[in-house]
Amino acid sequence: MSTTQILSQSFQRALSKAKDTFEEPKYRSLTSSYNINGYKRIYLVHIRKTGGTSLNNMFLALSGEDSSSLYKSLAEDPSHRLVSNGLVFVGWNKSHINNGNYFYAFSHSPLHQLRIPEDTFTVSCFRDPVKRVVSLYNMLMDYKINDIDHPCMKLEGPWLGNSFQDFLNRIPKEYFLNQLYMFSESCDINEAVSRAKELSFYFFTDSFNDGIDALNQKSKLNLQPIHIRKPSFRADISENDLAELRERLQDEYEFLSQLK
């Protein structure tokens, strides 16, 4: 990257930060009257490959606009914040998530890296650990094979190696045990269970639609199921590799067993 490009990016970040500071009173005013069955806002603890993107689209659709277009705009905006029909949405931006001026926000950041306001409806979705890791592998392979320039590939692409075993040997613990790590920095089962049970609501992908119905009942919202397209790549993984994977994921299975 050239010096000119670096300076341009620095300028853009500074401009975006200044714009955020200037516009904060507007967002504070917009969000001051929100009441979501007694809560001021909603935050999704978005665990990778557990249906979070579908949930994001469902919440964005509450604005009455096309959710896929809004998601694209949210991803492309430097501040990762937008307003649609009076509803403020935030994605990935820790600062905006912590200040609480939104209707709905989400990120892949673990809870121990955030300071979410107390009057926030917090939600998350969990998945069978083996299925989640295989799904992550399939997604990354799909990006690689189809030459999709997704931002995650810069960090995660090298994990793929030449086989599924290479992937298992290279993926960092916090990504491999991501469901645990989101609730405990040390991946401690007891700490993760305790913190996950503080969520306002959680459910599981194996009963996704029932979970959405229960979420609607608790939040008094009217979320409609949206299922995002799955990757076209499907790994052919041996029974031995799956058995080994399940064994290595025993801590997450214990974590989810206690939550259920």
C-alpha positions as CSV (number, residue, x, y, z in Angstrom):
1,M,0.0,0.0,0.0
2,S,1.4,3.4,-1.0
3,T,1.9,6.3,1.4
4,T,-0.8,8.2,-0.5
5,Q,-3.3,5.4,0.1
6,I,-2.4,5.2,3.8
7,L,-2.9,9.0,4.2
8,S,-6.2,8.8,2.3
9,Q,-7.5,6.0,4.5
10,S,-6.4,8.0,7.6
11,F,-8.2,11.1,6.4
12,Q,-11.3,9.1,5.7
13,R,-11.3,7.6,9.2
14,A,-10.8,11.0,10.7
15,L,-13.6,12.5,8.6
16,S,-15.9,9.6,9.5
17,K,-15.1,10.1,13.3
18,A,-15.8,13.8,13.0
19,K,-19.1,13.1,11.2
20,D,-20.1,10.6,13.9
21,T,-19.5,13.1,16.7
22,F,-21.4,15.8,14.9
23,E,-24.4,13.6,14.2
24,E,-24.6,11.9,17.7
25,P,-27.3,14.3,19.0
26,K,-29.5,13.4,16.1
27,Y,-29.2,9.7,16.9
28,R,-29.7,10.3,20.6
29,S,-32.9,12.2,19.8
30,L,-34.2,9.5,17.4
31,T,-33.6,6.7,19.9
32,S,-34.9,8.4,23.0
33,S,-38.5,7.3,22.5
34,Y,-37.8,3.6,21.6
35,N,-39.7,1.1,23.8
36,I,-39.3,-2.5,23.0
37,N,-41.5,-4.2,25.6
38,G,-39.6,-2.2,28.3
39,Y,-36.2,-2.2,26.7
40,K,-34.5,0.7,24.9
41,R,-32.7,-1.2,22.2
42,I,-31.8,-4.7,21.0
43,Y,-28.3,-6.2,20.6
44,L,-27.4,-9.5,18.9
45,V,-24.4,-11.4,20.1
46,H,-23.7,-12.6,16.6
47,I,-21.8,-15.9,16.8
48,R,-20.3,-16.9,13.5
49,K,-22.4,-19.4,11.5
50,T,-25.4,-19.7,13.8
51,G,-28.0,-17.9,11.7
52,G,-27.1,-14.4,12.8
53,T,-27.1,-13.0,9.2
54,S,-30.7,-14.2,8.8
55,L,-31.6,-12.5,12.1
56,N,-29.9,-9.3,11.0
57,N,-32.0,-9.3,7.9
58,M,-35.2,-9.9,9.9
59,F,-34.5,-7.0,12.2
60,L,-33.6,-4.7,9.2
61,A,-36.8,-5.7,7.5
62,L,-38.8,-4.2,10.4
63,S,-38.0,-0.8,8.8
64,G,-40.2,-1.7,5.9
65,E,-37.3,-1.5,3.4
66,D,-35.4,-4.2,1.6
67,S,-33.2,-5.9,4.2
68,S,-30.5,-7.0,1.8
69,S,-30.0,-3.4,0.5
70,L,-29.9,-2.1,4.0
71,Y,-27.3,-4.7,5.1
72,K,-25.2,-3.8,2.1
73,S,-25.4,0.0,2.9
74,L,-24.6,-0.8,6.6
75,A,-21.5,-2.7,5.6
76,E,-20.3,0.0,3.2
77,D,-20.9,3.0,5.4
78,P,-17.6,3.8,7.3
79,S,-19.4,4.3,10.6
80,H,-21.6,1.1,10.1
81,R,-24.7,3.0,11.2
82,L,-27.8,4.1,9.3
83,V,-31.4,5.2,9.8
84,S,-34.4,3.7,8.0
85,N,-37.9,4.9,8.6
86,G,-36.9,6.3,12.0
87,L,-35.1,3.1,13.1
88,V,-31.4,3.3,13.8
89,F,-29.3,0.3,13.0
90,V,-25.6,-0.4,13.9
91,G,-23.3,-3.2,12.8
92,W,-19.8,-4.1,14.1
93,N,-19.0,-0.6,15.5
94,K,-18.0,-1.1,19.2
95,S,-18.2,2.6,20.1
96,H,-21.8,2.9,18.7
97,I,-22.8,-0.4,20.3
98,N,-21.6,0.8,23.7
99,N,-23.2,4.2,23.6
100,G,-26.6,2.6,23.0
101,N,-28.1,5.1,20.5
102,Y,-29.8,2.5,18.2
103,F,-32.8,0.3,17.7
104,Y,-30.9,-2.8,16.7
105,A,-27.2,-3.5,16.7
106,F,-25.0,-6.6,16.2
107,S,-21.3,-7.6,16.0
108,H,-19.0,-10.6,16.2
109,S,-17.3,-9.0,19.2
110,P,-17.4,-11.1,22.4
111,L,-19.3,-9.7,25.3
112,H,-16.2,-9.3,27.4
113,Q,-15.0,-6.7,24.9
114,L,-18.2,-4.6,25.1
115,R,-20.0,-2.4,27.7
116,I,-23.6,-2.7,26.6
117,P,-26.1,-0.4,28.4
118,E,-28.2,-2.3,31.0
119,D,-31.6,-1.5,29.4
120,T,-30.7,-3.5,26.3
121,F,-32.6,-6.6,25.1
122,T,-29.7,-9.0,24.4
123,V,-30.2,-12.0,22.2
124,S,-28.1,-14.8,20.7
125,C,-28.5,-18.0,18.8
126,F,-26.5,-21.2,19.3
127,R,-25.7,-24.2,17.1
128,D,-24.4,-27.7,17.2
129,P,-20.6,-27.2,17.5
130,V,-19.6,-29.7,14.8
131,K,-22.1,-28.2,12.3
132,R,-21.0,-24.7,13.1
133,V,-17.3,-25.4,12.5
134,V,-18.0,-27.4,9.3
135,S,-20.3,-24.5,8.1
136,L,-17.5,-22.0,8.7
137,Y,-15.1,-24.2,6.7
138,N,-17.6,-24.5,3.8
139,M,-18.1,-20.8,3.8
140,L,-14.4,-20.0,3.6
141,M,-13.9,-22.7,0.9
142,D,-16.7,-21.2,-1.1
143,Y,-15.1,-17.8,-0.9
144,K,-11.8,-19.3,-2.0
145,I,-13.1,-21.4,-4.9
146,N,-15.3,-18.6,-6.2
147,D,-12.7,-15.9,-5.7
148,I,-15.0,-13.9,-3.5
149,D,-13.2,-10.9,-2.0
150,H,-14.8,-11.0,1.5
151,P,-13.0,-9.0,4.2
152,C,-12.6,-12.1,6.4
153,M,-10.5,-13.9,3.9
154,K,-7.4,-11.8,4.7
155,L,-7.2,-13.3,8.2
156,E,-9.1,-16.5,7.8
157,G,-8.2,-17.7,4.3
158,P,-4.7,-19.0,5.3
159,W,-6.4,-21.3,7.8
160,L,-7.7,-23.5,5.0
161,G,-4.5,-25.0,3.9
162,N,-4.9,-28.1,1.7
163,S,-7.4,-30.1,3.7
164,F,-10.0,-30.0,6.5
165,Q,-7.4,-31.3,8.9
166,D,-5.1,-28.4,7.9
167,F,-8.0,-26.1,8.8
168,L,-8.6,-27.7,12.2
169,N,-4.9,-27.4,13.0
170,R,-4.6,-23.8,12.0
171,I,-7.9,-22.2,13.2
172,P,-7.2,-20.2,16.5
173,K,-9.0,-21.4,19.6
174,E,-11.2,-18.3,19.9
175,Y,-12.7,-19.0,16.4
176,F,-12.8,-22.8,16.9
177,L,-14.6,-22.5,20.3
178,N,-16.3,-19.3,19.3
179,Q,-19.6,-20.0,21.1
180,L,-17.6,-20.4,24.3
181,Y,-15.3,-17.5,23.6
182,M,-18.1,-15.0,23.0
183,F,-19.0,-15.4,26.7
184,S,-15.6,-16.2,28.3
185,E,-12.3,-14.9,27.2
186,S,-10.6,-18.0,28.7
187,C,-13.3,-20.3,27.3
188,D,-14.2,-21.3,30.8
189,I,-17.5,-23.3,30.7
190,N,-18.9,-22.1,34.0
191,E,-18.2,-18.4,33.3
192,A,-19.7,-18.8,29.8
193,V,-22.8,-20.4,31.1
194,S,-23.3,-17.8,33.8
195,R,-22.9,-14.9,31.3
196,A,-25.0,-16.5,28.5
197,K,-27.8,-17.0,31.0
198,E,-27.8,-13.2,31.6
199,L,-29.0,-12.8,28.0
200,S,-32.6,-11.6,27.6
201,F,-33.3,-14.4,25.2
202,Y,-31.4,-17.2,23.4
203,F,-32.4,-20.1,21.2
204,F,-30.9,-22.8,18.9
205,T,-30.7,-23.2,15.2
206,D,-32.1,-26.7,15.2
207,S,-35.5,-25.0,16.1
208,F,-34.9,-21.7,14.4
209,N,-38.5,-20.9,13.4
210,D,-39.8,-21.8,16.9
211,G,-37.1,-19.6,18.3
212,I,-38.3,-16.7,16.2
213,D,-41.9,-17.2,17.4
214,A,-40.7,-17.2,21.0
215,L,-38.5,-14.1,20.4
216,N,-41.5,-12.3,19.0
217,Q,-43.6,-13.2,22.0
218,K,-41.0,-11.9,24.4
219,S,-40.0,-8.7,22.5
220,K,-43.5,-8.0,21.1
221,L,-42.0,-7.5,17.7
222,N,-43.2,-9.1,14.4
223,L,-40.1,-10.7,13.0
224,Q,-40.7,-12.7,9.8
225,P,-38.3,-15.6,9.0
226,I,-35.7,-14.9,6.4
227,H,-33.2,-17.6,5.5
228,I,-30.0,-16.4,3.8
229,R,-28.5,-18.5,1.0
230,K,-26.0,-21.1,2.1
231,P,-22.6,-21.6,0.4
232,S,-22.5,-23.9,-2.6
233,F,-19.4,-25.7,-1.4
234,R,-20.0,-28.8,0.7
235,A,-17.0,-30.5,2.2
236,D,-16.7,-34.3,2.1
237,I,-15.5,-35.0,5.6
238,S,-14.7,-38.5,6.8
239,E,-16.4,-40.1,9.8
240,N,-13.0,-40.2,11.5
241,D,-12.5,-36.5,11.0
242,L,-16.0,-35.7,12.3
243,A,-15.4,-37.9,15.3
244,E,-12.1,-36.2,16.1
245,L,-13.8,-32.8,15.6
246,R,-16.6,-33.7,18.0
247,E,-14.1,-34.8,20.6
248,R,-12.2,-31.5,20.4
249,L,-15.4,-29.6,20.8
250,Q,-16.5,-31.3,24.0
251,D,-16.2,-28.1,26.1
252,E,-18.7,-26.4,23.8
253,Y,-21.1,-29.4,23.9
254,E,-21.0,-29.2,27.7
255,F,-21.6,-25.4,27.5
256,L,-24.7,-25.9,25.3
257,S,-25.9,-28.8,27.3
258,Q,-26.0,-26.6,30.4
259,L,-27.8,-23.8,28.5
260,K,-30.5,-26.2,27.3
